[in-house]
Amino acid sequence: MIQNYLQGWEVNQLIQNYQKSDFWDKGLEASIKQELSTYKHQLFDFSDTLTAVSRRMADYDSQEGARLFKQDITARGKVR
């Protein structure tokens, strides 16, 4: 907010002695990036597993639905 009251050259003079490394922890950044990468891979694996399970459930549901339908029709004596 101080830049609203100072000239550009005054702001530059105030911050010229500071470096990004004074405020940024590269080790922490690397650690966070590694954790995010691990999380991303775990999320992709979970997504793949969830997709496979949902396909199996849909297949089972189709097969079981057909079986129950045939069983119901057979029980009513409409199909032999």
N, C-alpha and C positions, 0 to 999 in steps of 0.2 A: 504494500500500500504506500510505502514511502516514495515509490517512483511517481506517484501522483503529485508530490510536492517538490520533487527535485528535477533538475535537468538530466537528460540522458547521460551526459558526460559525468555528472556527479554520481549517478547510480553505478556506472561502469567503474569509476574510481573506487567506490566502496566495495565492490565485489571482485575486483581484479586479483586480489591475493588468494581467493578461494578457488579450489579445484573440485571437480566432481568427486574425485576420490576421497575428499574430506567428508563427504556426506553419503557416499555409496559404498556398500560392503559387497565387493565382488564375490567373496566366498559365500555369503548369504544368498546372493543372486544365483550362483551356480547350484547351491543346494535346493533352492526353490524350483529352479528349472528341472532338476533331476526328479524331484518329488512329483512335479506336474507331469513329466514324461511317464513316470511309473503309473500314476493315476490314470493317465490317458490310455495306456496299454491295458490296464485292468478293466477300464470301462469298455474298451473295444471287445475284450474277451467276454465280459459279462453280456454285452449286447449280442455277440455271436451265440452264446449259450442260450440266451433268452429266445432268440430267433429259432434255433434248433428245437427247443422245447415247445414253442408255440406251433411249429410245423407238425411235430409228433402228436400234439394234442388235437390239432385239426384233423390229421389222418385218423387217429383213434376215434374221434367223434364221428367222422364220416362212416367208418367201418361199423362202429357200434350202432349208429343210427340205422344203417341199412339192415343189420342183423335184427334189431328190435322191430323194425317195420315188417320184415319177412316173418318174424315170429308172431307178430300180431295178426297178420293176414292169414297165416297158417292156422292159428288158434281159432279164428272166426270161420274156418273151413272154406275159404275162398281160393286157396292155393293148395295144391297137393304136392 
